[in-house]
Amino acid sequence: MTTTLLDAVARLQTALDTLAHALTAGDERAVLAAEEPLATAVTSLAAFRRTDADPDPGLPQAIAAVRAAVSRCQTLGGSASQFSRAVLGDASYSARGLQLVNAAPRRVTSIT
Amino acid sequence: MSGLFESLSTATSALTAARLGLDVTGQNLANVNTVGYSRRTLILADQPPGDALSPGRGVSVVAVQAMRDAFVNTRLRTEITGGAYDAAVLDGMTEVEAAVGLPGESLDVEITAFFDAFATLAQDPTSISAREAVIGQGTSLSAAFRTMTERFTAARRNADASIASSADEINQLAAEVAALNTQIVSRGFDVESLRDRRDVAISRLSELGGVTATTNAEGGVDLAIGSGRPLVVSGTAYALTTATSGPLGLTSLSIGGYDITGEIAGGRIGGLLAVRDTLVPGYQTSLDQMAYDFASAINTAHQAGFDATGSPGGAFFTPLAGAAGSAAAIDVDATLAADSALVAASGTGSIGDNAAARAIAALRDARIANGNTATAVGAWGQIAFRVGSDVRGAQASNDTHDAVTRQLQRLRDQTSGVSVDEEAANLMRFQRSYEASARYFTTIVDTLDTLMNMVR
């Protein structure tokens, strides 16, 4: 059965939605598991050439939806990165994975 | 050397610490569902020994610490502000989308019916019923334009009503924060519950008006709204005042004598203002232009023809002075509406000629709107598409804010009860896992650009 361009875009959308869900859940195993279907979907989509163009009227909307999904994943990833930096400090672990002595402490704003 | 009494004292201090530890744990458990509660922990320190041969004098309680992460709280407030903005836009836009209706069930149907009536008249230009039908469809189409304008106005008024009520709530919360500031600063100790309450109030203020919070040297929190206008400074709250202005009596917001209506770009009020002052007026302007273009084109074609008495045709629609307000003002010319013989169907003046009726019916497919770039139905389709696109955009943005808020809350919860090492390792794993997927994003965006070029 031939895969249409719309199918490929839909699969990419599904893969990105799965990644976004995993990022939202804060579950690193789910985030890692989302990578393989994403790689497959990207590879599948990249295989299409200009001559394969399928003038499906739903394609522009599907592409817009994928763009929104990418943007959402980037926002979630950026948010997680900021959080990590705030908790870990920029260089709280050395290249060997050892915790540095002057790592940024957790931020506590009040002590009574 | 430590004596018996010193040993007893050491044991007593340990018991005291243990009891306080249980109290703190109990407090944490009791408040597990309390909104804004920050987890408390007991800070202990060993008592130094009395002499060189003593192992120490037990443990003392230094403090009860409330775990607040300034970064996460700030990030959460930012997301709450953005989420509230999008939710308000979505609420308002959903109402507008319902008013605009689906293709084939809205203004486009009336436009099509109007041209159909002229096509029917062209088939029998002497038919009185066909002439009456043309006037009837013109009246019906005019009413549809006016109804759409009323719906847009209603959407603006509904957003406005919410703005006024949100301003009242902002004032109540600002007064609460100011009072809590005073209590926290004056009491100086045992103020964690007050701080939690203040955090909840500030979060709600962020949700309503996108306020920014700054902790001052005394431990109070100062709040600003709009372009840095003070809302709370230590123990003083400045009231947000409302006034109505303009023909629609819409609410404007002021603080300290300055009109800040145009400055609030975040939170629920920011979203409501965007709907009221930017989005819906934009659709209204397009609708006005469309009504003006449509009426002008029909009038021009109608005036080129001749009525049933052989006289030159007059204006079919009451001439409009300009695009502004056209959708509310469009109507069939009153003289023509009273006498169907004045409908110009003939192109030559001879009875039975149908050139003018055909010419008007042919305008269905002519680009008469938006600077002669769109048909009448097409122009309406563009407005409907814009509304739909704005709703989808607001929905997507709202979903993202919601997801980021949930993510931050979960990450915060996950890192609050475990050791620093463990949370660091988890966070690093999380980051690395994300980076594995993030490397595809550039490829995806590039591929999508190529695809869009392919399907255009």
Interface residues (C-beta under 8 A of the other chain):
Chain A: L5 V9 L12 L16 L19 A20 L23 T24 A25 G26 E28 R29 V31 L32 A34 E35 L38 A39 V42 L45 A46 F48 R50 A53 D54 P55 D56 L59 P60 I63 V66 R67 A68 V70 S71 R72 C73 Q74 T75 L76 G77 S79 A80 S81 Q82 F83 S84 A86 V87 L88 S92 Y93 Q99 R106 R107 V108 T109 S110 I111 T112
Chain B: I43 A63 V64 Q65 A66 M67 R68 D69 A70 F71 V72 R75 E79 F189 D190 V191 E192 R195 T215 G219 A396 D399 T400 A403 V404 R406 Q407 L408 R410 L411 Q414 T415 V420 D421 E423 A424 N426 L427 M428 R429 F430 Q431 R432 S433 Y434 A436 S437 A438 Y440 F441 T443 I444 V445 T447 L448 L451 M452 M454 V455
